[in-house]
Amino acid sequence: MGGNLAVSTLWVPAVSAVYLALAITLEICGTTSLKLSDGLTRIGPSGAVVLCYAASFALLSLALRGIELSIAYAVWSGVGTAVVATIGIFWFGESAGGWKLLCLALIVLGVAGLHLSERAP
């Protein structure tokens, strides 16, 4: 029985991390679709917004079974924000000034710091 507990102890955080990664991916797809929906006037991208966000929240809720709320939400929102901003710059031709890039770097550093703090004693 002790072996099962050890496997379970490793399995839940690993599966939670996969759920979180999928939730982030769907949040990024949903937000990008929001831009492509042209103010929710285009049916395809508008439907993708609803489906991606619903699935993203569902997966985020599953991730919370094995990841602390403060860490999971910070990673979900921070990584999503940084990737969506990068998509905006490269795909939609948005500005990429020094302040924007600095702030994106700070978001990434903040998420990394929170992730590392989870492992600190």
MDAnalysis code that builds the backbone (N, CA, C; Angstrom):
import MDAnalysis as mda
import numpy as np

u = mda.Universe.empty(363, n_residues=121, atom_resindex=np.repeat(np.arange(121), 3), trajectory=True)
u.add_TopologyAttr("name", ["N", "CA", "C"] * 121)
u.add_TopologyAttr("resid", np.arange(1, 122))
u.add_TopologyAttr("resname", ["MET", "GLY", "GLY", "ASN", "LEU", "ALA", "VAL", "SER", "THR", "LEU", "TRP", "VAL", "PRO", "ALA", "VAL", "SER", "ALA", "VAL", "TYR", "LEU", "ALA", "LEU", "ALA", "ILE", "THR", "LEU", "GLU", "ILE", "CYS", "GLY", "THR", "THR", "SER", "LEU", "LYS", "LEU", "SER", "ASP", "GLY", "LEU", "THR", "ARG", "ILE", "GLY", "PRO", "SER", "GLY", "ALA", "VAL", "VAL", "LEU", "CYS", "TYR", "ALA", "ALA", "SER", "PHE", "ALA", "LEU", "LEU", "SER", "LEU", "ALA", "LEU", "ARG", "GLY", "ILE", "GLU", "LEU", "SER", "ILE", "ALA", "TYR", "ALA", "VAL", "TRP", "SER", "GLY", "VAL", "GLY", "THR", "ALA", "VAL", "VAL", "ALA", "THR", "ILE", "GLY", "ILE", "PHE", "TRP", "PHE", "GLY", "GLU", "SER", "ALA", "GLY", "GLY", "TRP", "LYS", "LEU", "LEU", "CYS", "LEU", "ALA", "LEU", "ILE", "VAL", "LEU", "GLY", "VAL", "ALA", "GLY", "LEU", "HIS", "LEU", "SER", "GLU", "ARG", "ALA", "PRO"])
u.atoms.positions = np.array([
    [0.820, -1.197, 0.000],
    [0.000, 0.000, 0.000],
    [0.861, 1.258, 0.000],
    [2.028, 1.228, 0.648],
    [2.909, 2.388, 0.683],
    [3.381, 2.797, -0.694],
    [3.582, 1.793, -1.577],
    [3.987, 2.087, -2.954],
    [2.922, 2.877, -3.688],
    [1.663, 2.547, -3.456],
    [0.576, 3.274, -4.112],
    [0.523, 4.722, -3.667],
    [0.791, 4.972, -2.419],
    [0.802, 6.332, -1.909],
    [1.916, 7.137, -2.562],
    [3.083, 6.514, -2.710],
    [4.201, 7.209, -3.348],
    [3.888, 7.533, -4.802],
    [3.297, 6.599, -5.511],
    [2.914, 6.842, -6.908],
    [1.870, 7.937, -6.969],
    [0.897, 7.884, -6.078],
    [-0.153, 8.901, -6.036],
    [0.424, 10.272, -5.719],
    [1.400, 10.312, -4.820],
    [2.018, 11.578, -4.435],
    [2.742, 12.218, -5.611],
    [3.339, 11.406, -6.458],
    [4.014, 11.928, -7.649],
    [3.046, 12.166, -8.796],
    [2.028, 11.341, -8.890],
    [1.111, 11.379, -10.023],
    [0.238, 12.624, -10.010],
    [-0.317, 12.988, -8.875],
    [-1.240, 14.123, -8.804],
    [-0.563, 15.426, -9.238],
    [0.622, 15.785, -8.721],
    [1.253, 17.011, -9.197],
    [1.612, 16.960, -10.692],
    [2.028, 15.797, -11.169],
    [2.390, 15.676, -12.588],
    [1.169, 15.873, -13.479],
    [0.077, 15.230, -13.133],
    [-1.152, 15.379, -13.915],
    [-1.671, 16.806, -13.791],
    [-1.564, 17.386, -12.611],
    [-1.999, 18.767, -12.415],
    [-1.199, 19.719, -13.285],
    [0.083, 19.469, -13.429],
    [0.924, 20.312, -14.292],
    [0.497, 20.182, -15.750],
    [0.134, 18.982, -16.171],
    [-0.361, 18.784, -17.541],
    [-1.681, 19.527, -17.722],
    [-2.582, 19.409, -16.751],
    [-3.846, 20.145, -16.818],
    [-3.594, 21.644, -16.914],
    [-2.650, 22.143, -16.127],
    [-2.350, 23.565, -16.140],
    [-1.780, 23.986, -17.496],
    [-0.882, 23.188, -18.056],
    [-0.312, 23.513, -19.366],
    [-1.396, 23.540, -20.441],
    [-2.316, 22.589, -20.389],
    [-3.418, 22.579, -21.354],
    [-4.349, 23.774, -21.141],
    [-4.598, 24.127, -19.876],
    [-5.438, 25.286, -19.569],
    [-4.812, 26.564, -20.111],
    [-3.506, 26.699, -19.969],
    [-2.803, 27.868, -20.485],
    [-2.909, 27.917, -22.009],
    [-2.691, 26.781, -22.646],
    [-2.771, 26.716, -24.104],
    [-4.152, 27.138, -24.594],
    [-5.191, 26.638, -23.949],
    [-6.551, 26.996, -24.352],
    [-6.874, 28.453, -24.043],
    [-6.336, 28.988, -22.966],
    [-6.539, 30.411, -22.655],
    [-5.896, 31.269, -23.731],
    [-4.714, 30.889, -24.182],
    [-4.019, 31.614, -25.244],
    [-4.829, 31.535, -26.542],
    [-5.322, 30.353, -26.872],
    [-6.156, 30.192, -28.080],
    [-7.436, 31.021, -27.982],
    [-8.047, 31.025, -26.802],
    [-9.270, 31.800, -26.606],
    [-9.035, 33.286, -26.736],
    [-7.967, 33.769, -26.168],
    [-7.672, 35.197, -26.238],
    [-7.296, 35.612, -27.664],
    [-6.529, 34.783, -28.341],
    [-6.194, 35.069, -29.737],
    [-7.456, 35.042, -30.594],
    [-8.346, 34.107, -30.327],
    [-9.622, 34.047, -31.048],
    [-10.467, 35.278, -30.776],
    [-10.361, 35.822, -29.572],
    [-11.093, 37.037, -29.242],
    [-10.682, 38.181, -30.160],
    [-9.392, 38.297, -30.413],
    [-8.892, 39.307, -31.354],
    [-9.407, 39.018, -32.764],
    [-9.353, 37.743, -33.157],
    [-9.781, 37.356, -34.506],
    [-11.296, 37.463, -34.709],
    [-12.057, 37.511, -33.619],
    [-13.517, 37.551, -33.714],
    [-14.045, 38.910, -34.154],
    [-13.181, 39.917, -34.166],
    [-13.578, 41.271, -34.580],
    [-14.776, 41.765, -33.775],
    [-14.582, 41.774, -32.454],
    [-15.646, 42.242, -31.565],
    [-16.811, 41.271, -31.476],
    [-16.511, 39.978, -31.568],
    [-17.501, 38.896, -31.523],
    [-18.499, 38.979, -32.681],
    [-18.064, 39.524, -33.814],
    [-18.934, 39.608, -34.990],
    [-18.686, 38.471, -35.971],
    [-17.625, 37.713, -35.790],
    [-17.317, 36.573, -36.661],
    [-17.611, 35.288, -35.884],
    [-18.483, 34.462, -36.445],
    [-19.019, 33.311, -35.707],
    [-17.956, 32.277, -35.341],
    [-17.060, 31.937, -36.242],
    [-16.050, 30.914, -35.971],
    [-15.149, 31.276, -34.800],
    [-14.462, 32.412, -34.898],
    [-13.605, 32.809, -33.777],
    [-14.394, 33.075, -32.487],
    [-15.621, 33.561, -32.618],
    [-16.442, 33.812, -31.417],
    [-16.774, 32.506, -30.709],
    [-17.109, 31.477, -31.490],
    [-17.360, 30.162, -30.897],
    [-16.115, 29.598, -30.252],
    [-14.964, 29.827, -30.898],
    [-13.697, 29.350, -30.336],
    [-13.408, 30.033, -28.998],
    [-13.764, 31.304, -28.871],
    [-13.562, 32.027, -27.608],
    [-14.305, 31.310, -26.489],
    [-15.575, 31.046, -26.709],
    [-16.410, 30.413, -25.676],
    [-15.889, 29.017, -25.331],
    [-15.626, 28.215, -26.353],
    [-15.166, 26.847, -26.108],
    [-13.799, 26.815, -25.432],
    [-12.882, 27.634, -25.917],
    [-11.525, 27.630, -25.346],
    [-11.521, 28.111, -23.903],
    [-12.265, 29.190, -23.624],
    [-12.291, 29.678, -22.243],
    [-12.979, 28.688, -21.309],
    [-14.079, 28.086, -21.753],
    [-14.775, 27.103, -20.903],
    [-13.857, 25.926, -20.599],
    [-13.197, 25.410, -21.617],
    [-12.287, 24.284, -21.414],
    [-11.086, 24.693, -20.570],
    [-10.602, 25.912, -20.769],
    [-9.461, 26.394, -19.997],
    [-9.798, 26.463, -18.505],
    [-10.964, 27.010, -18.181],
    [-11.368, 27.089, -16.773],
    [-11.589, 25.703, -16.184],
    [-12.160, 24.798, -16.967],
    [-12.372, 23.439, -16.475],
    [-11.031, 22.772, -16.155],
    [-10.075, 22.912, -17.053],
    [-8.754, 22.318, -16.819],
    [-8.022, 23.014, -15.676],
    [-8.180, 24.325, -15.561],
    [-7.568, 25.046, -14.440],
    [-8.135, 24.527, -13.116],
    [-9.435, 24.275, -13.084],
    [-10.033, 23.752, -11.843],
    [-9.489, 22.371, -11.506],
    [-9.234, 21.552, -12.517],
    [-8.634, 20.239, -12.276],
    [-7.179, 20.374, -11.799],
    [-6.465, 21.339, -12.359],
    [-5.076, 21.565, -11.950],
    [-4.993, 21.948, -10.477],
    [-6.022, 22.607, -9.981],
    [-6.014, 23.052, -8.584],
    [-6.079, 21.900, -7.586],
    [-6.340, 20.701, -8.067],
    [-6.320, 19.533, -7.173],
    [-4.920, 19.256, -6.651],
    [-3.901, 19.630, -7.440],
    [-2.536, 19.308, -7.038],
    [-1.584, 20.487, -7.007],
    [-2.090, 21.681, -7.330],
    [-1.247, 22.884, -7.329],
    [-1.961, 23.947, -6.501],
    [-1.215, 24.647, -5.682],
    [-1.811, 25.708, -4.868],
    [-2.447, 26.771, -5.765],
    [-3.559, 27.338, -5.307],
    [-4.293, 28.348, -6.070],
    [-3.402, 29.519, -6.473],
    [-2.632, 30.049, -5.528],
    [-1.809, 31.221, -5.821],
    [-0.792, 30.932, -6.918],
    [-0.224, 29.753, -6.915],
    [0.763, 29.371, -7.920],
    [0.080, 29.104, -9.255],
    [-0.967, 28.297, -9.238],
    [-1.649, 27.925, -10.480],
    [-2.192, 29.151, -11.203],
    [-2.841, 30.040, -10.475],
    [-3.430, 31.213, -11.126],
    [-2.350, 32.159, -11.634],
    [-1.297, 32.332, -10.869],
    [-0.212, 33.200, -11.318],
    [0.446, 32.656, -12.580],
    [0.679, 31.360, -12.620],
    [1.290, 30.753, -13.803],
    [0.325, 30.835, -14.977],
    [-0.941, 30.496, -14.765],
    [-1.952, 30.527, -15.818],
    [-2.082, 31.924, -16.418],
    [-2.247, 32.901, -15.567],
    [-2.445, 34.260, -16.080],
    [-1.146, 34.874, -16.583],
    [-0.042, 34.645, -15.894],
    [1.233, 35.247, -16.295],
    [1.770, 34.698, -17.598],
    [1.776, 33.385, -17.725],
    [2.261, 32.776, -18.972],
    [1.326, 33.147, -20.111],
    [0.023, 33.091, -19.851],
    [-0.942, 33.477, -20.883],
    [-0.740, 34.909, -21.333],
    [-0.555, 35.813, -20.384],
    [-0.335, 37.219, -20.713],
    [0.920, 37.408, -21.545],
    [2.007, 36.784, -21.136],
    [3.272, 36.942, -21.853],
    [3.190, 36.374, -23.267],
    [2.585, 35.202, -23.404],
    [2.492, 34.589, -24.736],
    [1.539, 35.378, -25.630],
    [0.408, 35.818, -25.092],
    [-0.539, 36.602, -25.894],
    [0.093, 37.927, -26.317],
    [0.850, 38.554, -25.439],
    [1.535, 39.795, -25.814],
    [2.546, 39.535, -26.928],
    [3.235, 38.420, -26.848],
    [4.198, 38.054, -27.893],
    [3.478, 37.783, -29.215],
    [2.349, 37.093, -29.147],
    [1.542, 36.865, -30.353],
    [1.092, 38.205, -30.936],
    [0.672, 39.111, -30.066],
    [0.253, 40.438, -30.523],
    [1.364, 41.155, -31.269],
    [2.563, 41.041, -30.755],
    [3.710, 41.718, -31.380],
    [4.037, 41.079, -32.728],
    [4.155, 39.762, -32.758],
    [4.621, 39.089, -33.973],
    [3.527, 38.816, -35.002],
    [2.302, 38.518, -34.541],
    [1.252, 38.140, -35.474],
    [0.390, 39.340, -35.867],
    [0.070, 40.183, -34.899],
    [-0.830, 41.303, -35.165],
    [-0.105, 42.630, -35.344],
    [1.221, 42.608, -35.290],
    [2.003, 43.815, -35.547],
    [1.873, 44.893, -34.484],
    [1.613, 44.498, -33.245],
    [1.514, 45.474, -32.163],
    [2.898, 46.011, -31.809],
    [2.920, 47.145, -31.154],
    [4.195, 47.773, -30.797],
    [4.982, 46.887, -29.829],
    [6.297, 47.052, -29.888],
    [7.184, 46.273, -29.012],
    [8.218, 47.203, -28.397],
    [7.744, 48.247, -27.735],
    [8.644, 49.208, -27.120],
    [9.380, 48.630, -25.921],
    [10.372, 49.368, -25.487],
    [11.204, 48.928, -24.375],
    [10.433, 48.675, -23.098],
    [9.492, 49.538, -22.757],
    [8.719, 49.354, -21.533],
    [7.870, 48.093, -21.604],
    [7.252, 47.852, -22.771],
    [6.424, 46.652, -22.916],
    [7.281, 45.398, -22.741],
    [8.437, 45.385, -23.379],
    [9.314, 44.217, -23.283],
    [9.848, 44.038, -21.870],
    [10.171, 45.136, -21.199],
    [10.622, 45.063, -19.811],
    [9.525, 44.488, -18.917],
    [8.312, 44.968, -19.095],
    [7.203, 44.491, -18.268],
    [6.900, 43.020, -18.539],
    [7.002, 42.602, -19.793],
    [6.815, 41.179, -20.107],
    [7.888, 40.337, -19.421],
    [9.124, 40.837, -19.431],
    [10.207, 40.116, -18.752],
    [9.938, 40.033, -17.255],
    [9.407, 41.096, -16.672],
    [9.086, 41.086, -15.241],
    [7.967, 40.090, -14.933],
    [6.996, 39.968, -15.830],
    [5.931, 38.974, -15.640],
    [6.533, 37.571, -15.613],
    [7.385, 37.297, -16.589],
    [8.018, 35.980, -16.659],
    [8.849, 35.717, -15.407],
    [9.619, 36.707, -14.968],
    [10.417, 36.559, -13.748],
    [9.523, 36.339, -12.529],
    [8.419, 37.054, -12.460],
    [7.500, 36.897, -11.338],
    [6.890, 35.504, -11.290],
    [6.486, 34.997, -12.440],
    [5.926, 33.643, -12.497],
    [6.991, 32.620, -12.105],
    [8.190, 32.791, -12.626],
    [9.282, 31.876, -12.269],
    [9.563, 31.939, -10.767],
    [9.563, 33.133, -10.201],
    [9.797, 33.283, -8.769],
    [8.729, 32.597, -7.931],
    [7.466, 32.737, -8.316],
    [6.398, 32.055, -7.595],
    [6.519, 30.548, -7.717],
    [6.883, 30.096, -8.897],
    [7.063, 28.656, -9.107],
    [8.182, 28.126, -8.233],
    [9.277, 28.876, -8.161],
    [10.411, 28.456, -7.327],
    [10.055, 28.527, -5.847],
    [9.225, 29.487, -5.457],
    [8.860, 29.628, -4.043],
    [8.039, 28.429, -3.577],
    [7.349, 27.765, -4.501],
    [6.573, 26.587, -4.152],
    [7.496, 25.460, -3.674],
    [8.712, 25.436, -4.209],
    [9.668, 24.377, -3.868],
    [10.534, 24.731, -2.665],
    [10.507, 25.991, -2.258],
    [11.356, 26.419, -1.138],
    [10.823, 25.797, 0.162],
    [11.749, 25.500, 1.099],
    [11.302, 24.885, 2.357],
    [10.506, 25.827, 3.227],
])
